[in-house]
Amino acid sequence: MKKIVAIAVTLVLAASSFAGTNGGLGGAFARMGAGARAKALGNAYVALAEGPSAIYFNPGALPFAQKREFNATLAHMALDRRLDYIAFAAPVHPKAGPEKRVVNGGVGLGWLHAGVSDIDSRDFDGNPLPMINMSSNLFLFSFGLQPHEKVGVGVTAKVIYETFGIIGNDNRAVDGNGFGVDAGVFAQPIEHLSLGAQLKDLGSKTTWNTSNYWSQGTSKVDDWPLQCRLGAAYQRWGCLGAVDVESSKEGDTRLHAGAEGTYDITDRQSVAGRIGYDDGAATFGVGLGFTVWRLRSTLDFAYVVENIAPDDATTISWGIRF
C-alpha cells in the first residue's frame, strides 16, 4: 500500500504543477470522453471505469472485469460533428512468477473515431472544389494486471491516424499519424469505495506530412498535452457519486462530477437516472438494463447542455456482457 500512496502523491504533484491551456493543441477529439454513461456523469469516470470504458478512462480497472463485454457508442454534436466509440474487453488469467501463480488480468481493444463530412472548399478565385471529409481515428490496445486483490494497474497503447481526405482536384489527401500511451491505477481500498488515477497521452503526437501534396510542403508535429486525472467514486444502496479532477501540462484544472440512482424493476430489468457536471457543462442521462437469453445488455442515453458549442450534444450507447 505504501507504493500505491507514493504513486498517488506523485500524480497529485504532477497535476498541481500544470498550467496553461489546451486550446489549439493536437488530439482534441480524444479528450471528449467515450460512452453515454460516462457522458451523463460528467465524464467523472476514472474511478468507475470497467470493461470497455476502462480502455479509454483507466486501463488499471481492466483486471476487475468479471465477464467479456462489448460496447458501441454514437455521439452527435454541434457543427455536424460525430464521435464514435467501439470497444471490447475481456478478463484473462495469466501465470506470473517462478511459482506460476495465476493473477487476474484484462485485455481490451477499442476504436475512437471523430469526423466531419461535407466541408465546403474553394480555390483562390472562389471557385468550388470537392467537399472535404475530415476523419480522426484512435486505435487502442490495453492490458492490465491485478498485483493485489484491491489494486489494478494497466497501460493503453494508442495508434493515431488522421486525414483531411481529398483536398482540391489533385486526388491527394493530407494525412497524419502518431503513437501514444496511457497509464492507469485503480483501487478498491474499502467496500463501496473506488479510486482511480490516470496519466493520459504520454508522448502522444500527430505528425503531418504535406510534401506529397505541395511541392514546398514539409512535416509538422502536433504534440498532444500530457494529462493527469484523479478520481473517487462511492456506490451504495443503488446510489452513486463520483468526482474527477483533471489537469494538463498545458491546461487549467478541470472538474468532473456525477451522480446516479438505480432501481431494479426485476432481477432481469433495471433503470437508472444520471446527472453530471462536465467542466461547466450540465449533463443528464438515463440507462436501461435488461437480460435476454442470459446476456446482460445495457442501453444508455446522455444529453449534454453545451456551454461553448452552439448546439447541445446527444450520445447513445449499447453494451452487452457475455
PLY file of the C-alpha trace (Angstrom):
ply
format ascii 1.0
element vertex 322
property float x
property float y
property float z
element edge 321
property int vertex1
property int vertex2
end_header
0.00 0.00 0.00
2.97 2.37 0.58
3.86 2.09 -3.12
0.27 2.91 -4.07
0.29 6.01 -1.84
3.61 7.11 -3.35
2.21 6.79 -6.87
-0.90 8.77 -5.93
1.19 11.56 -4.32
3.38 11.73 -7.43
0.33 12.10 -9.65
-1.15 14.81 -7.41
2.10 16.79 -7.50
2.27 16.39 -11.27
-1.30 17.65 -11.64
-0.71 20.65 -9.37
2.28 21.78 -11.45
0.41 22.01 -14.76
-0.69 25.40 -16.11
-1.68 26.99 -19.42
-4.32 25.96 -21.95
-5.14 23.01 -24.22
-6.69 25.21 -26.89
-5.35 24.62 -30.39
-3.27 21.56 -29.44
-3.43 18.17 -31.11
-5.76 15.34 -30.12
-8.80 17.40 -29.13
-11.16 14.65 -30.33
-9.52 12.19 -27.92
-10.25 14.38 -24.87
-14.05 14.47 -25.24
-14.88 11.26 -23.37
-16.32 7.94 -24.52
-19.61 6.26 -23.66
-23.09 7.58 -22.85
-22.98 6.65 -19.15
-19.68 8.47 -18.68
-21.04 11.49 -20.55
-24.16 11.61 -18.36
-21.96 11.50 -15.25
-19.92 14.48 -16.44
-17.04 12.23 -17.55
-16.22 11.60 -13.88
-15.17 8.07 -14.71
-11.55 7.34 -13.84
-12.67 5.57 -10.64
-15.73 3.94 -12.29
-14.16 2.57 -15.46
-14.99 -1.05 -16.15
-14.87 -3.26 -19.20
-14.67 -1.31 -22.49
-14.77 2.07 -20.73
-11.55 1.17 -18.88
-9.66 1.13 -22.18
-10.27 4.87 -22.50
-10.57 6.10 -18.90
-8.36 3.79 -16.82
-6.73 0.54 -18.03
-5.91 -0.26 -14.42
-9.57 -1.27 -13.96
-9.48 -3.95 -16.66
-8.47 -6.81 -14.28
-11.64 -6.24 -12.20
-13.95 -7.24 -15.07
-15.82 -10.49 -14.47
-17.11 -11.12 -17.99
-16.41 -10.25 -21.61
-18.12 -7.06 -22.73
-18.74 -5.21 -25.99
-19.84 -1.59 -26.25
-20.78 0.68 -29.17
-21.35 4.44 -28.83
-22.54 7.14 -31.21
-22.48 10.86 -30.32
-23.94 13.69 -32.38
-22.56 17.14 -31.63
-22.86 20.71 -32.89
-21.46 21.72 -36.29
-22.28 18.30 -37.77
-19.57 16.59 -35.74
-19.81 12.95 -34.71
-17.86 10.85 -32.23
-17.99 7.04 -32.33
-16.51 4.54 -29.89
-16.43 0.76 -30.34
-14.61 -1.39 -27.79
-14.28 -4.93 -26.46
-12.76 -6.07 -23.16
-12.24 -9.49 -21.59
-10.74 -10.87 -18.37
-7.62 -13.04 -18.62
-5.74 -15.07 -16.02
-2.01 -15.27 -16.85
0.54 -17.06 -14.70
3.29 -14.97 -13.10
6.48 -15.55 -11.13
8.54 -18.68 -10.61
5.62 -20.32 -8.82
3.37 -19.75 -11.87
0.80 -18.07 -9.68
-2.42 -17.21 -11.51
-3.20 -13.49 -11.42
-6.22 -11.57 -12.60
-5.75 -9.54 -15.75
-7.70 -7.92 -18.53
-7.25 -7.02 -22.17
-9.12 -4.60 -24.40
-9.36 -3.33 -27.95
-11.01 -0.07 -28.94
-11.57 2.37 -31.79
-12.40 6.03 -31.24
-13.46 7.94 -34.37
-14.34 11.59 -34.86
-15.38 13.10 -38.14
-16.93 15.98 -40.02
-18.27 15.50 -43.56
-19.05 17.80 -46.49
-16.79 20.70 -45.54
-17.04 23.38 -48.25
-13.76 24.21 -50.03
-12.79 26.83 -52.61
-9.76 27.73 -54.70
-8.03 31.12 -54.56
-10.51 32.51 -57.09
-13.52 31.41 -55.03
-14.50 28.54 -57.33
-15.97 25.48 -55.57
-13.80 22.41 -55.07
-14.83 18.87 -53.97
-16.14 18.64 -50.40
-13.63 17.74 -47.69
-14.30 14.87 -45.28
-12.13 15.06 -42.16
-11.57 11.96 -40.03
-9.61 11.37 -36.80
-9.02 7.85 -35.53
-7.53 6.38 -32.39
-6.87 2.63 -32.20
-6.43 1.44 -28.61
-4.78 -1.72 -27.24
-4.98 -2.21 -23.47
-3.61 -4.62 -20.89
-3.96 -4.65 -17.12
-2.89 -6.79 -14.16
-4.01 -7.06 -10.54
-0.84 -7.23 -8.37
-3.00 -7.01 -5.26
-6.60 -8.09 -4.71
-7.60 -4.45 -4.22
-5.33 -2.80 -6.82
-5.02 -2.95 -10.59
-2.52 -1.33 -12.96
-2.64 -1.09 -16.72
-1.46 0.59 -19.91
-3.13 1.52 -23.19
-1.09 1.84 -26.38
-2.65 4.16 -28.95
-2.13 4.36 -32.71
-3.22 7.68 -34.25
-4.40 8.24 -37.81
-5.96 11.49 -39.01
-6.83 12.68 -42.50
-8.36 15.66 -44.23
-9.40 13.41 -47.10
-9.06 14.53 -50.71
-8.31 18.25 -50.96
-8.81 20.04 -54.28
-8.75 18.37 -57.68
-5.41 16.57 -57.38
-6.90 13.42 -55.81
-4.43 13.63 -52.94
-5.02 13.59 -49.19
-3.25 15.24 -46.29
-2.73 12.60 -43.59
-1.19 12.46 -40.14
-0.19 9.60 -37.86
1.38 9.00 -34.50
1.58 6.94 -31.32
0.94 7.45 -27.61
0.48 5.69 -24.27
-1.89 5.96 -21.29
-1.21 4.51 -17.83
-3.68 3.94 -15.03
-4.07 2.74 -11.43
-7.38 1.52 -9.98
-8.04 0.59 -6.35
-10.89 -0.54 -4.13
-9.41 0.07 -0.65
-12.68 -0.46 1.22
-16.12 -1.73 0.38
-18.22 0.60 -1.80
-15.29 2.99 -2.48
-13.10 3.01 -5.58
-10.20 5.27 -6.50
-8.53 5.90 -9.84
-5.58 7.75 -11.36
-4.55 8.13 -14.98
-1.69 9.67 -16.92
-3.02 10.25 -20.44
-1.21 10.90 -23.72
2.34 10.14 -22.68
4.34 11.06 -25.77
1.25 11.32 -27.96
1.60 13.40 -31.13
0.37 13.60 -34.70
2.97 14.02 -37.45
1.60 15.62 -40.62
3.43 15.32 -43.93
2.35 17.67 -46.74
5.31 17.09 -49.06
3.22 14.79 -51.26
0.56 17.45 -51.65
2.56 20.67 -52.01
5.98 20.85 -53.62
7.07 23.18 -50.81
5.38 21.02 -48.17
7.12 19.62 -45.14
6.44 17.72 -41.89
4.67 19.28 -38.93
4.25 17.76 -35.47
1.18 18.44 -33.31
2.02 17.48 -29.72
-0.84 16.26 -27.53
-0.87 17.70 -23.99
0.03 15.32 -21.19
-2.92 14.99 -18.81
-3.35 13.76 -15.27
-6.66 12.70 -13.76
-7.52 11.66 -10.21
-10.94 10.44 -9.11
-13.06 8.74 -6.49
-16.45 7.04 -6.58
-18.76 5.73 -3.85
-21.64 3.30 -4.52
-24.21 2.07 -2.01
-27.94 1.33 -1.78
-28.40 1.85 -5.51
-26.86 5.33 -5.41
-23.56 6.51 -6.84
-21.45 9.64 -6.54
-18.25 10.29 -8.48
-15.78 13.15 -8.87
-12.68 13.60 -11.03
-10.05 16.34 -11.04
-8.24 16.68 -14.36
-5.20 18.78 -15.12
-2.83 19.14 -18.04
0.71 20.18 -18.73
-0.81 22.84 -20.98
-4.25 23.32 -19.43
-6.14 24.63 -16.44
-7.53 22.25 -13.84
-10.97 20.88 -14.73
-13.66 19.37 -12.54
-15.95 16.48 -13.45
-18.72 15.22 -11.16
-21.76 12.99 -11.43
-24.50 11.19 -9.52
-26.63 8.17 -10.39
-29.60 6.38 -8.91
-30.52 2.84 -9.99
-33.78 0.97 -9.40
-34.15 -2.77 -10.02
-37.56 -3.38 -11.58
-37.00 -7.16 -11.51
-33.92 -9.32 -11.22
-33.65 -9.05 -15.04
-34.55 -5.38 -15.58
-33.28 -2.10 -14.13
-33.48 1.63 -14.82
-31.05 4.41 -13.89
-31.15 8.20 -13.82
-28.00 10.33 -14.05
-26.88 13.93 -13.71
-23.44 15.47 -14.01
-21.16 18.46 -14.33
-18.52 18.38 -17.08
-16.24 21.39 -16.66
-19.05 23.95 -16.94
-21.49 21.87 -18.99
-24.56 20.27 -17.41
-25.19 16.63 -18.33
-28.19 14.34 -17.96
-28.91 10.73 -18.85
-30.89 7.55 -18.39
-29.95 3.90 -18.62
-31.84 0.66 -19.10
-30.53 -2.76 -18.16
-32.14 -5.99 -19.29
-31.30 -9.67 -19.68
-32.13 -11.60 -22.84
-31.07 -15.24 -23.29
-28.72 -14.91 -20.30
-26.98 -11.97 -21.94
-26.92 -8.76 -19.93
-27.49 -5.72 -22.14
-27.48 -2.01 -21.36
-28.88 0.90 -23.33
-27.69 4.34 -22.21
-28.55 7.85 -23.37
-26.88 11.16 -22.46
-27.75 14.79 -23.14
-25.10 17.49 -22.75
-26.07 21.16 -22.39
-23.04 22.65 -24.14
-21.50 25.79 -22.63
-19.33 26.59 -25.68
-20.73 24.90 -28.80
-23.82 26.49 -30.44
-25.95 23.35 -30.04
-26.32 20.65 -27.40
-24.96 17.12 -27.84
-26.57 13.69 -27.54
-24.91 10.31 -27.03
-26.32 6.78 -27.15
-24.54 3.55 -26.20
-25.35 -0.13 -26.34
-23.43 -2.72 -24.37
-23.58 -6.47 -23.89
-21.89 -8.79 -21.37
-21.38 -12.48 -22.03
0 1
1 2
2 3
3 4
4 5
5 6
6 7
7 8
8 9
9 10
10 11
11 12
12 13
13 14
14 15
15 16
16 17
17 18
18 19
19 20
20 21
21 22
22 23
23 24
24 25
25 26
26 27
27 28
28 29
29 30
30 31
31 32
32 33
33 34
34 35
35 36
36 37
37 38
38 39
39 40
40 41
41 42
42 43
43 44
44 45
45 46
46 47
47 48
48 49
49 50
50 51
51 52
52 53
53 54
54 55
55 56
56 57
57 58
58 59
59 60
60 61
61 62
62 63
63 64
64 65
65 66
66 67
67 68
68 69
69 70
70 71
71 72
72 73
73 74
74 75
75 76
76 77
77 78
78 79
79 80
80 81
81 82
82 83
83 84
84 85
85 86
86 87
87 88
88 89
89 90
90 91
91 92
92 93
93 94
94 95
95 96
96 97
97 98
98 99
99 100
100 101
101 102
102 103
103 104
104 105
105 106
106 107
107 108
108 109
109 110
110 111
111 112
112 113
113 114
114 115
115 116
116 117
117 118
118 119
119 120
120 121
121 122
122 123
123 124
124 125
125 126
126 127
127 128
128 129
129 130
130 131
131 132
132 133
133 134
134 135
135 136
136 137
137 138
138 139
139 140
140 141
141 142
142 143
143 144
144 145
145 146
146 147
147 148
148 149
149 150
150 151
151 152
152 153
153 154
154 155
155 156
156 157
157 158
158 159
159 160
160 161
161 162
162 163
163 164
164 165
165 166
166 167
167 168
168 169
169 170
170 171
171 172
172 173
173 174
174 175
175 176
176 177
177 178
178 179
179 180
180 181
181 182
182 183
183 184
184 185
185 186
186 187
187 188
188 189
189 190
190 191
191 192
192 193
193 194
194 195
195 196
196 197
197 198
198 199
199 200
200 201
201 202
202 203
203 204
204 205
205 206
206 207
207 208
208 209
209 210
210 211
211 212
212 213
213 214
214 215
215 216
216 217
217 218
218 219
219 220
220 221
221 222
222 223
223 224
224 225
225 226
226 227
227 228
228 229
229 230
230 231
231 232
232 233
233 234
234 235
235 236
236 237
237 238
238 239
239 240
240 241
241 242
242 243
243 244
244 245
245 246
246 247
247 248
248 249
249 250
250 251
251 252
252 253
253 254
254 255
255 256
256 257
257 258
258 259
259 260
260 261
261 262
262 263
263 264
264 265
265 266
266 267
267 268
268 269
269 270
270 271
271 272
272 273
273 274
274 275
275 276
276 277
277 278
278 279
279 280
280 281
281 282
282 283
283 284
284 285
285 286
286 287
287 288
288 289
289 290
290 291
291 292
292 293
293 294
294 295
295 296
296 297
297 298
298 299
299 300
300 301
301 302
302 303
303 304
304 305
305 306
306 307
307 308
308 309
309 310
310 311
311 312
312 313
313 314
314 315
315 316
316 317
317 318
318 319
319 320
320 321
